[in-house]
Amino acid sequence: MAKLRPGAVTIDLETGGIYGDADHCPREDLLESAEALLSLLPQVNLRGIWGLAKAWDADCYLYSERASYKVPEDIRLELYRGSDLAGRRFRLVPLGKMEREHYWQYHWYEPLIGSVKDGKVTADIEGIPDFTAEARAELEQHRREVEEREASKPRQLRIEL
């Protein structure tokens, strides 16, 4: 059975895209966490759910356009008992009234790392739209503009007398 491992991961249930913090965590660990998150779906009776996510620790989120949802008390996921999650507890938080397009507009820091195909988690991203690519490109363009502005400023040397 898949367990939650350290690292942030988000699953877009409409496209099957899996996004994760691959800069700080192994892809395999993130995909295992995605598999664990998917196992929640049969227990969650919520219309309008479009995404599942996990923060770096054991906090997990349901994204929905519905206003509210009460999480059943018996929903649990097993945590990997490595040193990074020692002492943590699984927690599922519904984030209702979250518009999918708005979420992806500002969620630039997790690149596309995998997908859900035929109900299974895979590292294959072929045919999956990368919703964070545009935001990351904009951020990179902004970074370059700042660097160019800074480079064009005349530098002053401080001379002490």
N, C-alpha and C positions, 0 to 999 in steps of 0.2 A: 504494500500500500504506500502511495506517495505521501511524503511528509512536507510540512512547511520548512523551508530553509531560509537562512538570512538573505536579504536582498529584496528590493522593490520590484514588483511585477504587476502588469495590468493586462487583462484579457478583454478585447472588444468582441462581444458575443455576436454582433451583427456581421462582422467580416471574418472572424476567427483569428484576427491578428493578436499576437502576444508580444508585449513590449516589456523590456526589463533593463535594469541598471547594470548592463554588461561591463561598464568601466570599473565596477567595484566588486562584482560577484561572478563566479563561473556560470556560463550559459546553462550548463547541465543542472546546476542547483536552481536556477530561476525557472527552468522548464519543469522541474519536479514540483516546485511550488505551484506553478500553473496547473499541473495535473491534480494536485491536492485541491486547489480552488474549484476546479471543474466538478470534483466529486460532491460539492455542496449543492449543485443545481437540483438534484432530485428532492432535496430536503427543503429547498426554498420555494415557496408557493407565492410568487410575486409576478404580476403582469407588468410588462414594460421594462423589465430588467435588461439593460444593454451592456453592462460590464461588471467584472469582478476585479478586485485589486488587492494587493498585499503591500503594506509598508515594509521597511527594512526589517522590523521586528515581527511580531506575531499578530499585529493589528490588520484585519482584513475588512474590505469594504464592498458593499453592493451598490452599484450605480443604477438608478432608475429615474424615470421621468414622473413617477408617482410621488405624491406628497409624503406619504408615511408608510412605514412597515414595521411590524413588531417581530423581532427575531425570535424564533422558537428557542426555548431554553435548552433543548437537547442537542442543538447543533454544535458539533465539535470537530476539530481537525487535530491530527497528531503533529507535534513539532519535532523536528530533528533535534536531538539532545546534544548537539555540539556546544562548545563553550560560548558561542555567540548568542545563543538563545536560552542559555541557562537562566532559570528563574522567570522566564517570560510566560505569559498565558495567552492562549488563543482568544481573540475577541473579534466579533463580527458586527460591523457598524453599517447600518443602511444610510446612504446619502441620497435621500429623495430629492425630487425637483432638480435633478442635475441634467442639463441639456447636453447631449452627446457632442454636438458640434462645438459648443462652447468649451467643453472639457478638453477636447483634442487641440483646440487653438492655443491653449496655454500649457499643454503637457509635453514640452519639448525635450525633456532630459532623458526619456527612456526610448531608445531606438527599437525598431522592429527586430525581434530575435527569434521568432518562431510563429507557429500557427496551430489552430485546431482544425484537423481534417478528419472527416468521418468519425468525429467524437473522440479522437486521440490527439494528444499533444505531440508535435513534431518540430524539429528545427527548420523544416522547409518553409520558406517565405514566398515561394513562387506564386504569383497571382494574387498576393495579399497587398492591398494598398497600405502604404506607410503614412499614417496620419501625422506623425511627428516630424517627418522629413522637411516639410515647408517651414515649420516653426524653427527647427534647428538651422536651416539655411538662412532664415532671417536673422537669427541670433549671430551667426557667423559673419554675415554681412555687416551687422552693426559693430561687431568686434573689430573687423578690418577698418571700418570708417573711423572708429575711435583711435586705433593705432596710427592711421594715416594723419589724422589731425594732430596727434601728439608728436609725430615725427616731423611735421612741418613747422612746428613752433620753434622759434629761435631759442637756443639754450644759452643761459647766462651762467657764467662762472662766478663764483663768489671769491672775491679777493680780500683777504684779511690783511690789514695794515698793522 
